[in-house]
Each structure stands twice: as C-alpha cells, then as structure tokens.
Amino acid sequence: MSADDADRAAVVERADRSAEAGAAGAAEPVIDLAGVTFGYTATPVVEDVSLTVDSGEYVAVVGPNGSGKSTLMRLMLGLLGPDAGTARLFGEDAAGFDDGERIGYVAQQASAARDMPITVREVVKMGRFPYLGLDRLADGAFADGLSDDPVRTARWAANVVSGRLTAADWAVVDDALATVGMGAFADRRVGRLSGGQRQRVFIARALAGEADLLVLDEPTVGVDAESVDAFYDLLDALNDAGITVVLIEHDLGAVVEHADRVVCLNREVYFDGPTEEFVESDALARAFGTEARFLAGGAE
Ligand SMILES: Nc1ncnc2c1ncn2[C@@H]1O[C@H](COP(=O)(O)OP(=O)(O)OP(=O)(O)O)[C@@H](O)[C@H]1O
C-alpha cells in the first residue's frame, strides 16, 4: 500500500466512525450564537451577530482587516464572553464549556512552534492527554517524581504520561499522523518541518484528541503555495469524513474553492449563505468597501 493509499484508508476509516457517531448523536448545532455583541472598549467590534453552525458544515468567515473575525472566533469558543446575546458550543454555554478535546484549534503559524525541541509524534501524542485522566496518573509513585527542578519534573511527568498511553492511544496517534500524511515524519523535530507540514501536525494533534470541530484562524499565512493546496485538500477530506470546519481566511480564492458556506463580517454579518450565492452577491463590496475590487480580483 502506498503512503497515499494508507492516508486515504485512514480518512475512510475516520468517515465510518463519524457516520456512526452522527447516527447516534442528536442534531444540536455545534456553534450557536444569538444576538452576540462584544467590544474590548465601549465600542462594539462584533455587533448583534446570530449564526448557527451544524455538524459537518464547512464555513469560512471572511472580512476586511480588523472586522472582528478573530474576536468572533474567540466568542464562539467561549474564550470571550458576549456583552449581549448568548454563545453556545455543542449545546452548552460556550464560556463554561469544558470538553476541550472536541475542538481542534489551529492558529496562524506560531513562531514558538518553530523552536519546540520535541518530535512530531510527541506533539500529536498531546492530543491523547485529556483521555489519560488523573486516575491513570494517580499511583503511589506520583509524589516521588516531583522535584525542585521544574525542567526535571516536566520531563518526568512527560515520561510518566507516555508510559500511560495504551496501545490503543498510540494507534490513534499513528492513525492521525497517517491521515495528515505525516507518518514518515513522526520522529522528526517539529522545528525542522516546513510551515505547511507543521500546520498538518497541529491538525493531527486535534485528530488524536478526536476533535469533531476544527477551528482555524488563517492557518496558511506564510505557508508556500504548494503546501497550501495540500493543506486545503486535507481539510476537504476531513470535512468529507464528517468533521465540522470553521475557517477564518483572507484568501477568497481558497474560500470559494473549498468552503460550502461563507459568513462575511464587518462588525455585523453582511452575508451568511452558500458560497455560490456569496460570489454572486454584493456582500463583498458592501463589507470591504474600497478594498473590494482588489479582493474580488484575487478570488477569480
Ligand atoms: N485584545 C484586544 N484588545 C483591544 N482591542 C482589540 C483586541 N483584539 C482585537 N482588538 C480590536 O478589535 C477589532 C477587531 O479585531 P479582530 O482581531 O477581531 O479582527 P480581524 O477581523 O480578525 O482582523 P485581522 O483580519 O486583521 O486579523 C480591531 O479594531 C482590533 O484592533
């Protein structure tokens, strides 16, 4: 079986699992914002936004610089609380949501990640941590490993946690690496990867956590063009497999090619609907003002 075939097989297997989960789960929205208003100061940067995202959707949030996209994402994830309105995540109040492993968050390339002195497999392994549970750590030896030296303690804790990963956990880690096409890089240091490869590793970490919502904030900024295409193909495959995708993206060409639905934001929602209708609409011109001509040209 070629590496590509293995990757495809992993995606298909994931699709089967998601289909089972979908059949068993209720049809509650993944994200549900109702009349949300928020400002860092007295002036709102997000105003009266209502939108729901259902399981399995692929939604892109677009808008000019400073239009409130990242703020909206933080509100969706409960990292900020609305001044007015309500934000719900998987049916719960977003601020109190504590089932973090259900969400995979991929930020713009963090420069810190470049300096991480750990391997790809170690990063992806972190996705399993929420499943280990304190009960799997709580044995008599726990206190013996603590030391005054924080680095030693952290190293010890990492080793203990590694020791607690079962064969099934490691299988999930390897499956996630195969899905993003990074199986061959498992033992490479994260800092030695290209930007696009690193972003795939962070997606793999989310998959290892069995996330069913991927939230990405301009994930391909600074990534070379070829890797960007591969990255979006991967997102398409994951979405086909049932994972909900919410993507902030400035590249309207990528949005038009990949997302099923567009939310166009400039403090308020200017458009929310199918991508083909967005392309035909005047939302871009209204939301982007003078930038619209340039951006629309970029989308062709
Ligand atoms: N932590 C903060 N404190 C104060 N103001 C903030 C903060 N974060 C963002 N803002 C302001 O809120 C507004 C919306 O910012 P936000 O980052 O949500 O927009 P954006 O659409 O994601 O922008 P960009 O496309 O440039 O990343 C901007 O005017 C920004 O300056």
The ligand as an ORCA input file, in Angstrom:
! r2SCAN-3c Opt
* xyz 0 1
  N      -7.237     42.229     22.815
  C      -7.714     43.327     22.238
  N      -7.871     44.488     22.924
  C      -8.382     45.591     22.347
  N      -8.785     45.654     21.068
  C      -8.658     44.541     20.337
  C      -8.120     43.334     20.864
  N      -8.129     42.395     19.896
  C      -8.641     42.988     18.797
  N      -8.969     44.279     19.049
  C      -9.593     45.224     18.113
  O     -10.857     44.690     17.760
  C     -11.107     44.895     16.373
  C     -11.362     43.545     15.706
  O     -10.169     42.793     15.759
  P     -10.088     41.278     15.270
  O      -8.703     40.808     15.537
  O     -11.209     40.513     15.834
  O     -10.330     41.470     13.699
  P      -9.927     40.523     12.492
  O     -11.032     40.638     11.504
  O      -9.607     39.162     12.992
  O      -8.623     41.236     11.958
  P      -7.425     40.697     11.019
  O      -8.038     40.243      9.730
  O      -6.573     41.908     10.834
  O      -6.747     39.590     11.778
  C      -9.901     45.628     15.819
  O     -10.205     47.001     15.791
  C      -8.819     45.332     16.813
  O      -7.898     46.388     16.867
*
